[in-house]
Amino acid sequence: MNGHIAAGLLVGGIFAALITWVAASDAFAEGGFALLASAVFGLAAGLCIGGLIAANFALLSLEEKETQKVVAHREAPAHLPV
């Protein structure tokens, strides 16, 4: 696996975990279904943002692999017989 893709998955996973934690920590006092709903909502939002971050790293990896198309030129004499 490419280093950029692995780094993207790592950074995206960290963001997903942090967003889930923040969303769930607001509902700890309520407990029950409020905590569950906040955790699920935070996880969904975190996975979306984490996926976008991972996709950006994957695109960076893809851009680095692209090569420029080389066109070969053939030299011809200045005066060609007609």
C-alpha positions in Angstrom: 0.0 0.0 0.0 1.3 3.4 -0.9 2.5 5.7 2.0 0.1 8.5 1.1 -2.9 6.2 1.1 -1.9 4.7 4.5 -1.4 8.2 5.9 -4.7 9.3 4.5 -6.5 6.4 6.2 -4.7 7.1 9.5 -5.5 10.9 9.5 -9.1 10.2 8.3 -9.5 7.6 11.1 -8.2 10.0 13.7 -10.6 12.7 12.6 -13.5 10.2 12.6 -12.7 9.1 16.1 -12.4 12.7 17.4 -15.7 13.8 15.8 -17.4 10.8 17.2 -15.9 11.4 20.7 -17.0 15.1 20.7 -20.5 14.3 19.5 -20.9 11.5 22.2 -19.3 13.5 25.0 -22.0 16.1 24.7 -24.7 13.5 25.4 -23.0 11.7 28.3 -25.2 13.5 30.9 -28.4 12.4 29.2 -27.4 8.8 28.5 -29.6 6.3 26.9 -30.9 6.8 23.4 -29.6 10.4 23.3 -26.0 9.1 23.8 -26.6 6.4 21.2 -28.0 8.9 18.7 -25.2 11.4 19.2 -22.6 8.7 18.9 -24.1 7.3 15.6 -24.5 10.8 14.2 -20.9 11.7 15.2 -19.7 8.5 13.6 -21.5 9.1 10.4 -20.2 12.7 10.2 -16.7 11.5 11.2 -16.7 8.8 8.5 -17.7 11.3 5.9 -15.0 13.8 6.8 -12.5 11.1 7.3 -13.3 9.6 3.9 -12.8 13.0 2.2 -9.4 13.4 3.9 -8.4 9.9 2.8 -9.6 10.6 -0.7 -7.4 13.8 -0.8 -4.4 11.8 0.2 -5.2 9.1 -2.5 -5.5 11.9 -5.1 -2.2 13.2 -4.0 -0.7 9.8 -4.5 -2.3 9.5 -8.0 -1.0 12.9 -9.0 2.6 11.9 -8.1 2.3 8.8 -10.3 1.2 10.7 -13.4 3.9 11.2 -16.0 3.9 13.7 -18.8 3.4 12.3 -22.2 6.6 12.5 -24.3 6.2 13.2 -28.0 9.1 12.1 -30.2 10.1 14.6 -32.9 11.8 13.6 -36.1 14.3 15.9 -37.7 13.9 16.6 -41.4 16.2 18.6 -43.7 15.3 22.2 -44.4 14.8 21.7 -48.1 12.9 18.7 -49.1 12.7 17.7 -52.8 9.2 18.2 -54.1 
